[in-house]
């Protein structure tokens, strides 16, 4: 499953690979590579008595980082049998200093070399990191492609390309599959353009950097969720082709709500003119322009976005994660130790390690049962894949990549009972290195008298039966509003088969108001959409939900191969069809 998501995120066609790369059976030409100290090393001197494996790598590509462990395992297993493995970094934007620093903190048993002008990469036709090339003792190319297809998860591995090729070579057998596709991140090559194409193009400092500041740097900054910061011209140049493709497909920046349905705060949706400007800049050679046009740096908070919280909670100790394996859902019980009722106007989550924390949900427990769950589980917290396992008094909200914490309007708050516990459910995604996480939860109490409680109206369709091999299965649900209310925001929720969800309000007089249309749905980017102005919902308003699911083999996120009947359930491989409506009642006045 994770491999499919990785392909969706990182697979790209080669931009400047050699037109006639080395073919199977062709001998490898000699090259002088530089080691991490800058010393030249002849490639021919690296051949061992049986074979040489060259794997192209990156220190920022998630796929490459996942496979550092695989490369170390191949080195340890096959070096005694006369096979040498080396790693080559051919990305122009990854500096010698950064690479040395990375491997100083994450040592590997094999040698690492640089190919910044892509001479070796072009000779081999290398396109991705990681991508493997196997040469026999006569320096002939015998295999090229994946290491395996498991994305670091042994249970999901169905193809062992490089491993099988090595075993066949050692046994003097023909390699059954000498060419296999590779997945990962595109090798970063400098663009090859003419000066004439750049003459009338947008420039980085004048046109592109302001766009990145307003739309992208919230995530793509030091300490942000984006793996690569988009501040520096060279770094943006390295990712520009994939940025253009993602922007034109409206994958990035992530904003799934259609513009004709609802008027929401903090929209990251690009305008057509912004998309055209970025595409034109890329297509005309990505000129840097005059540094004097550089806008002032945008300041981002380094800690709590909303200021210092009134109450800060975190687990007693950091939680350790292994380098690879399946995702984990872990619940941590945080006693509030508050001896009185409190009104909560906002929460903010600070992930301890943003690279491994996928998303966080916070719930209030007044039963004490979560403490028992934690007491009976080994280590910090307790496992909670599919649900927290105890009755929920109320949800406090959460955090996901790109979500901006916000304060509820004056006079509106959630209720935090005395001596209650908060359950912090954290979804962890392993990234190829061991990590520890010590996330924190900040709680902000209301500063003004509270008149209204934030409440939830839930629309759901529990009679959920999604048949296999259907590309567009329709599911509906509805509720009728029992009181005059105002709608502050909506959180749609589906799982991996979801395609889109639409909610429409039909008022008592028959008029309709389109509330939200999330398309395309993305399980890995679930947003709470907050209206700029709360939407009035008179008593008797009917809110209809319509959702569509793709349970076919063509859906790359389908966890079942072949597709099977999918029902309602807590696991990610099950499905849900729910929309949470955050409302206040017009007739309520707690004062």
C-alpha positions in Angstrom: 0.0 0.0 0.0 2.7 2.5 1.0 4.6 1.7 -2.3 1.6 2.7 -4.3 1.3 6.0 -2.4 5.0 6.5 -3.0 4.6 6.0 -6.7 1.8 8.6 -6.8 4.0 11.1 -5.0 7.4 10.6 -6.5 7.3 8.7 -9.9 8.4 11.0 -12.7 9.6 10.6 -16.3 13.3 11.3 -16.9 13.9 14.9 -18.2 17.5 14.8 -19.5 18.6 11.2 -19.3 21.1 10.1 -22.0 19.3 9.4 -25.4 21.3 6.1 -25.8 22.0 4.8 -22.3 24.0 1.6 -21.7 22.1 -1.5 -22.8 22.1 -5.0 -21.3 25.4 -6.7 -22.0 27.2 -3.5 -22.8 30.4 -2.8 -20.9 30.6 0.0 -18.4 32.9 2.9 -19.4 35.4 4.1 -16.9 34.6 7.3 -14.9 36.3 9.2 -12.2 33.9 9.7 -9.3 34.6 11.9 -6.2 34.2 10.4 -2.7 32.7 12.5 0.1 36.1 14.0 0.8 36.4 15.2 -2.8 39.1 12.6 -3.7 38.8 11.2 -7.2 38.3 7.4 -7.5 38.4 5.5 -10.8 35.2 3.5 -11.2 37.2 0.6 -12.7 39.1 0.2 -9.4 35.9 -0.5 -7.6 35.1 -3.8 -9.4 35.2 -6.8 -7.1 35.9 -10.3 -8.2 32.3 -11.2 -8.9 30.2 -8.1 -9.5 29.6 -4.4 -8.8 26.2 -2.9 -7.8 25.6 0.9 -8.3 22.6 2.3 -6.6 21.7 6.0 -7.2 20.6 7.7 -4.0 19.4 11.0 -2.5 19.5 12.4 1.1 16.1 14.0 0.8 14.0 11.5 -1.3 11.8 9.5 1.1 12.0 6.4 -1.2 15.8 6.6 -1.2 16.0 7.0 2.6 13.7 4.0 3.1 16.1 1.9 1.0 19.3 2.8 2.9 18.6 -0.2 5.1 18.2 -2.5 2.1 21.5 -1.3 0.6 23.2 -2.0 3.9 21.6 -5.5 4.0 22.8 -6.2 0.4 26.3 -5.0 1.3 26.4 -7.2 4.4 24.9 -10.3 2.7 26.8 -10.2 -0.6 30.2 -8.6 0.1 31.5 -11.9 1.5 30.5 -13.5 -1.8 32.6 -11.1 -3.8 30.0 -8.4 -4.7 30.6 -4.8 -4.0 27.8 -2.2 -3.6 28.4 1.5 -3.9 26.0 4.5 -3.7 26.1 7.4 -6.1 24.4 10.8 -5.6 23.9 12.6 -8.9 21.6 15.4 -7.7 23.0 18.8 -8.5 21.2 20.4 -5.6 22.5 18.1 -2.8 25.8 19.6 -1.7 28.9 17.8 -0.6 28.6 19.4 2.8 25.0 18.3 3.2 25.7 14.7 2.0 28.7 14.4 4.4 26.6 15.7 7.3 23.8 13.2 6.5 26.1 10.2 6.5 27.9 11.4 9.5 24.6 11.2 11.4 23.4 8.1 9.5 26.5 6.0 8.8 26.4 3.2 6.1 28.8 0.4 5.5 29.2 1.0 1.8 31.1 3.8 -0.1 29.2 6.9 -1.3 30.3 8.9 -4.3 29.2 12.1 -6.1 28.2 12.5 -9.8 27.0 16.2 -9.8 27.3 16.6 -13.6 25.3 13.4 -14.2 28.0 11.9 -16.4 27.6 8.4 -14.9 23.9 8.8 -14.6 23.6 9.8 -18.2 25.8 6.9 -19.3 23.6 4.4 -17.5 20.3 6.2 -18.2 19.6 6.5 -14.5 16.4 8.3 -13.8 15.4 7.7 -10.1 16.6 7.3 -6.6 16.8 4.5 -5.7 17.7 2.8 -8.9 20.1 -0.2 -9.1 22.5 -1.3 -11.8 24.3 -4.7 -11.6 27.6 -5.4 -13.5 29.4 -8.7 -13.7 33.2 -9.2 -13.4 33.6 -8.3 -17.1 31.9 -5.0 -16.4 28.8 -5.9 -18.5 25.4 -4.6 -17.5 23.3 -7.5 -16.3 20.4 -5.9 -14.5 18.8 -2.5 -13.9 15.7 -1.4 -12.0 14.2 -1.7 -8.5 15.8 -3.1 -5.4 12.5 -4.6 -4.6 8.9 -3.3 -4.6 8.0 -3.4 -0.9 8.6 0.3 0.0 10.4 -0.9 3.1 7.6 -3.2 4.2 8.5 -6.9 4.0 4.9 -8.1 4.0 4.1 -6.0 1.0 7.1 -7.1 -1.1 6.0 -9.1 -4.2 9.0 -8.5 -6.4 12.7 -8.8 -5.4 14.4 -7.5 -8.5 18.0 -6.8 -7.5 18.0 -9.6 -4.9 16.9 -12.2 -7.4 19.4 -10.8 -10.0 22.3 -11.1 -7.5 21.3 -14.7 -6.6 21.1 -15.7 -10.3 24.4 -14.1 -11.1 26.2 -16.0 -8.3 24.6 -19.2 -9.4 25.6 -18.6 -13.1 22.0 -18.6 -14.1 20.2 -16.3 -16.6 18.5 -13.4 -14.8 14.8 -13.9 -15.3 13.9 -10.2 -15.2 16.9 -8.2 -16.2 15.0 -4.9 -16.6 12.4 -3.8 -14.1 10.8 -0.3 -13.5 12.1 1.7 -10.6 10.2 4.1 -8.4 11.2 7.0 -6.3 12.3 10.6 -6.9 13.6 11.9 -10.2 17.4 12.5 -10.3 17.9 16.3 -10.2 19.6 17.5 -13.3 20.3 21.1 -14.3 17.9 22.3 -17.0 19.2 22.7 -20.5 17.6 25.8 -22.0 18.5 28.6 -24.4 19.0 32.3 -23.5 16.3 33.3 -26.0 13.7 31.2 -24.3 14.3 33.1 -21.0 14.1 36.6 -22.4 10.4 37.3 -21.8 9.9 34.7 -19.1 8.8 35.3 -15.5 11.8 35.4 -13.1 12.3 33.6 -9.8 12.8 36.7 -7.6 10.2 38.9 -9.2 7.4 36.4 -9.9 7.9 33.0 -8.4 9.3 33.6 -4.9 6.3 35.8 -3.9 4.0 33.0 -5.1 5.9 30.5 -3.0 5.8 32.7 0.1 2.1 33.1 -0.1 1.1 29.5 -1.1 3.9 27.0 -0.3 6.3 28.1 2.4 3.7 27.4 5.2 4.8 23.8 4.8 7.9 24.0 2.7 10.2 25.8 5.1 12.8 24.8 7.7 10.9 23.0 10.4 7.8 22.7 8.3 6.0 19.6 7.0 7.4 19.9 3.5 10.6 17.9 3.1 12.2 20.5 0.9 12.2 24.2 1.8 11.3 26.5 -1.1 13.3 29.5 -0.3 16.5 29.1 -2.3 16.6 29.4 -6.1 18.8 26.3 -6.5 16.5 24.1 -4.4 13.4 25.2 -6.3 15.2 24.7 -9.6 15.8 21.1 -8.6 12.1 20.4 -8.0 10.6 22.7 -10.5 9.4 20.2 -13.0 7.5 18.1 -10.4 6.2 21.3 -8.8 4.8 22.4 -12.2 3.2 19.1 -12.8 1.7 18.9 -9.3 0.5 22.5 -9.5 -1.1 22.1 -12.9 -2.9 18.9 -11.7 -4.0 20.9 -8.5 -2.3 18.3 -6.3 -0.2 21.0 -4.8 -0.7 23.1 -2.8 -3.2 20.7 -1.2 -6.7 22.2 -1.1 -9.4 19.7 -2.0 -12.5 21.9 -1.7 -13.9 23.1 -5.0 -14.2 26.9 -5.3 -17.8 26.9 -6.3 -18.9 25.2 -3.0 -18.4 27.2 0.1 -16.2 30.2 1.0 -13.5 29.1 3.4 -10.7 30.6 5.5 -7.0 29.9 4.7 -7.7 28.6 1.2 -4.5 27.5 -0.5 -6.1 27.1 -4.0 -4.0 28.7 -6.7 -5.6 31.0 -9.3 -5.4 30.2 -13.0 -3.0 33.1 -13.4 -0.7 31.8 -10.7 -0.6 28.3 -12.3 0.1 29.8 -15.7 2.9 32.0 -14.3 4.7 29.1 -12.7 4.3 26.8 -15.8 5.6 29.6 -18.0 8.6 30.1 -15.8 9.5 26.4 -16.0 8.8 26.0 -19.7 11.0 29.0 -20.5 14.1 27.8 -18.6 13.5 29.0 -15.0 15.5 32.2 -15.1 16.8 33.5 -11.8 16.3 37.2 -12.5 17.7 40.1 -10.5 18.3 39.4 -6.8 17.3 43.0 -6.2 13.7 41.9 -7.0 13.8 39.5 -4.0 10.8 40.2 -1.6 11.4 40.4 2.1 11.7 37.1 3.8 8.4 36.0 5.3 8.6 35.4 9.0 7.1 32.1 10.3 6.6 31.1 13.9 9.2 28.7 15.3 7.0 27.5 18.1 3.4 27.9 19.0 1.5 29.7 16.2 -1.2 31.1 18.5 1.2 32.1 21.3 2.0 30.4 24.5 -0.9 28.0 25.5 -2.6 28.1 28.8 -2.0 24.4 29.3 0.8 22.3 27.7 0.5 18.5 27.8 2.8 15.8 26.4 3.6 12.1 27.1 5.9 11.3 29.9 8.7 10.1 27.6 9.5 10.1 23.9 8.1 7.3 21.8 10.6 5.3 19.7 9.9 4.2 16.1 11.8 1.7 14.0 13.2 2.7 10.7 10.9 0.7 8.5 7.7 -1.2 8.7 4.0 -0.6 8.8 2.4 2.6 10.0 1.5 2.8 13.7 -1.4 4.3 15.5 -0.5 5.1 19.1 -2.6 6.6 21.8 -1.1 8.6 24.7 -3.2 9.5 27.8 -2.6 13.0 29.1 -4.2 13.9 32.5 -5.3 17.5 32.5 -5.2 17.8 36.3 -7.7 20.6 36.1 -10.0 20.7 39.2 -12.7 22.9 37.5 -14.6 23.2 34.3 -12.8 25.0 31.5 -13.8 26.4 28.1 -11.4 25.6 25.3 -11.3 28.1 22.4 -8.4 26.5 20.5 -5.8 23.7 20.5 -2.5 23.4 18.8 -0.3 20.3 18.2 3.5 20.6 17.9 4.7 17.3 16.4 8.0 16.2 17.9 9.3 14.8 14.7 7.4 16.2 11.7 8.8 13.6 9.3 7.2 10.6 11.1 4.0 12.2 12.5 1.4 11.8 9.8 -1.6 13.3 11.7 -2.9 13.7 15.3 -6.4 13.6 16.8 -7.3 14.7 20.4 -10.2 13.4 22.4 -11.6 14.0 25.9 -12.1 10.9 28.1 -14.0 11.2 31.4 -14.4 7.5 32.0 -10.8 6.7 33.1 -10.8 3.7 30.7 -8.0 5.0 28.6 -5.7 5.0 31.6 -6.4 1.3 32.0 -5.6 0.7 28.3 -2.3 2.5 28.7 -1.5 0.7 32.0 -1.9 -2.7 30.4 0.1 -2.0 27.2 3.9 -2.2 27.0 5.9 1.0 26.5 4.5 4.5 26.1 0.8 4.8 25.4 -1.2 1.9 23.8 -1.8 0.7 20.2 -5.0 2.2 18.8 -5.2 1.4 15.1 -8.8 1.8 13.9 -10.1 3.7 17.0 -9.1 4.8 20.5 -10.9 1.9 22.2 -12.9 3.9 24.8 -16.1 6.1 24.8 -15.4 9.6 23.6 -16.8 12.5 25.7 -15.9 15.0 23.0 -13.4 15.6 20.2 -11.0 18.5 20.6 -9.8 18.6 17.0 -6.3 17.7 15.8 -3.5 18.3 13.4 -2.6 17.2 9.9 0.0 18.5 7.4 -1.1 22.0 6.3 -3.8 22.5 8.9 -3.6 25.9 10.5 -4.7 26.2 14.1 -7.5 28.7 14.6 -9.3 30.3 17.6 -13.1 29.8 17.8 -15.1 33.0 17.6 -15.6 35.0 20.8 -18.3 33.5 22.9 -17.9 30.0 21.5 -15.9 27.1 23.1 -15.6 23.4 23.7 -16.2 22.1 27.2 -13.3 20.5 29.1 -14.6 18.8 32.3 -12.6 18.8 35.5 -10.1 15.9 36.1 -10.6 14.6 32.6 -8.0 13.0 30.4 -7.0 13.9 26.9 -6.2 11.0 24.5 -3.7 12.0 21.9 -4.0 9.6 19.0 -0.9 9.8 16.7 -0.5 8.2 13.3 3.2 7.4 12.7 4.7 6.8 9.3 8.2 5.3 9.2 10.7 7.0 7.0 13.8 4.7 6.7 15.6 5.9 9.8 15.0 5.2 13.5 13.3 8.1 15.2 11.8 9.3 18.5 8.7 11.5 18.8 7.7 13.6 21.7 4.7 15.6 20.4 3.0 18.3 22.5 -0.5 19.5 22.8 -1.3 23.2 23.6 -4.7 24.2 25.0 -6.0 27.7 24.9 -8.8 28.6 27.3 -11.5 31.2 26.3 -10.7 34.7 27.5 -14.2 36.0 27.2 -17.5 34.7 28.7 -18.8 31.8 26.7 -22.4 31.9 25.3 -22.4 28.9 23.1 -20.9 25.4 23.0 -19.4 24.1 19.8 -21.5 21.1 18.9 -21.3 18.4 16.2 -24.0 17.3 13.8 -23.0 14.1 12.1 -24.1 12.8 8.7 -23.2 9.2 8.1 -24.1 6.2 6.0 -23.3 3.1 8.1 -25.1 0.8 5.6 -22.0 0.9 3.5 -21.5 -1.9 1.0 -19.0 -1.1 -1.7 -19.0 -3.9 -4.3 -15.7 -4.9 -6.0 -14.7 -3.8 -9.5 -17.0 -0.7 -9.5 -15.2 2.5 -10.4 -17.9 5.0 -9.2 -20.1 3.6 -6.4 -22.5 6.2 -5.1 -23.4 6.6 -1.4 -25.9 9.0 0.1 -27.0 10.2 3.6 -28.8 13.2 5.1 -30.0 14.8 8.3 -32.6 17.4 9.1 -31.5 20.3 11.4 -33.7 20.2 14.5 -32.9 23.8 15.7 -31.9 27.1 14.3 -28.1 26.8 14.0 -25.1 28.3 12.5 -22.5 26.2 10.7 -18.8 27.1 11.5 -17.0 24.4 9.6 -17.1 20.9 8.1 -14.8 17.8 8.3 -15.5 15.2 5.6 -14.1 11.7 6.2 -13.6 8.7 4.0 -10.9 6.1 3.6 -8.7 4.9 0.8 -11.5 4.2 -1.8 -13.0 7.6 -1.5 -13.2 9.8 -4.6 -15.3 12.8 -3.7 -17.9 14.0 -1.2 -20.5 16.8 -1.7 -22.8 18.3 0.9 -25.8 20.5 0.0 -28.3 22.3 2.3 -31.9 22.6 1.2 -33.7 25.2 3.3 -37.4 25.0 4.4 -38.4 27.3 1.5 -36.8 25.0 -1.0 -33.8 27.1 -1.9 -30.4 25.3 -1.9 -26.9 26.2 -0.7 -23.9 24.2 -1.8 -21.9 23.7 1.4 -18.8 21.9 0.3 -17.5 19.6 -2.5 -14.2 17.8 -1.8 -12.8 16.5 -5.0 -10.5 14.7 -5.4 -10.6 13.1 -1.9 -7.2 12.4 -0.3 -7.0 10.1 2.7 -3.5 11.5 3.5 -4.7 15.2 3.6 -7.9 15.6 5.6 -8.8 19.1 6.2 -11.3 20.9 8.5 -12.9 23.5 6.3 -13.8 26.7 8.3 -16.2 29.2 6.8 -15.2 32.8 6.6 -18.7 33.7 7.7 -20.8 31.1 9.6 -23.6 29.7 7.5 -27.2 30.0 8.9 -29.1 26.7 9.1 -32.8 27.3 10.0 -34.7 24.6 11.7 -36.0 22.1 9.1 -33.0 22.5 6.8 -32.1 19.2 5.1 -28.4 18.6 4.5 -27.7 15.9 1.9 -24.4 14.0 1.5 -23.4 12.4 -1.7 -20.1 10.5 -2.0 -18.4 8.3 -4.6 -15.9 5.4 -4.2 -13.6 3.7 -6.6 -13.3 0.0 -5.7 -11.7 -1.1 -9.0 -8.2 -2.4 -9.7 -7.5 0.9 -11.4 -7.5 2.7 -8.1 -3.8 2.9 -7.0 -4.8 3.4 -3.4 -7.0 0.3 -3.3 -5.6 -1.8 -0.5 -7.1 -5.1 -1.9 -5.8 -6.9 -4.9 -8.0 -8.2 -6.3 -10.7 -5.8 -5.1 -13.2 -7.2 -2.6 -16.5 -6.2 -1.0 -15.8 -3.4 1.5 -18.0 -2.5 4.4 -18.1 0.1 7.2 -15.3 -0.4 9.6 -12.6 1.2 11.8 -9.6 -0.1 9.9 -8.1 2.0 7.0 -8.7 -1.0 4.7 -12.5 -0.7 5.6 -14.5 2.3 4.7 -16.4 5.2 6.2 -18.8 7.8 4.9 -19.1 10.6 7.4 -19.2 14.4 7.6 -18.8 16.3 10.9 -20.6 19.6 11.0 -19.4 22.0 13.7 -22.3 24.2 14.7 -23.7 26.5 17.4 -27.4 26.7 18.4 -29.0 30.1 18.0 -31.2 29.7 21.1 -28.3 28.9 23.4 -26.9 31.6 25.8 -24.8 30.1 28.6 -24.4 33.6 30.2 
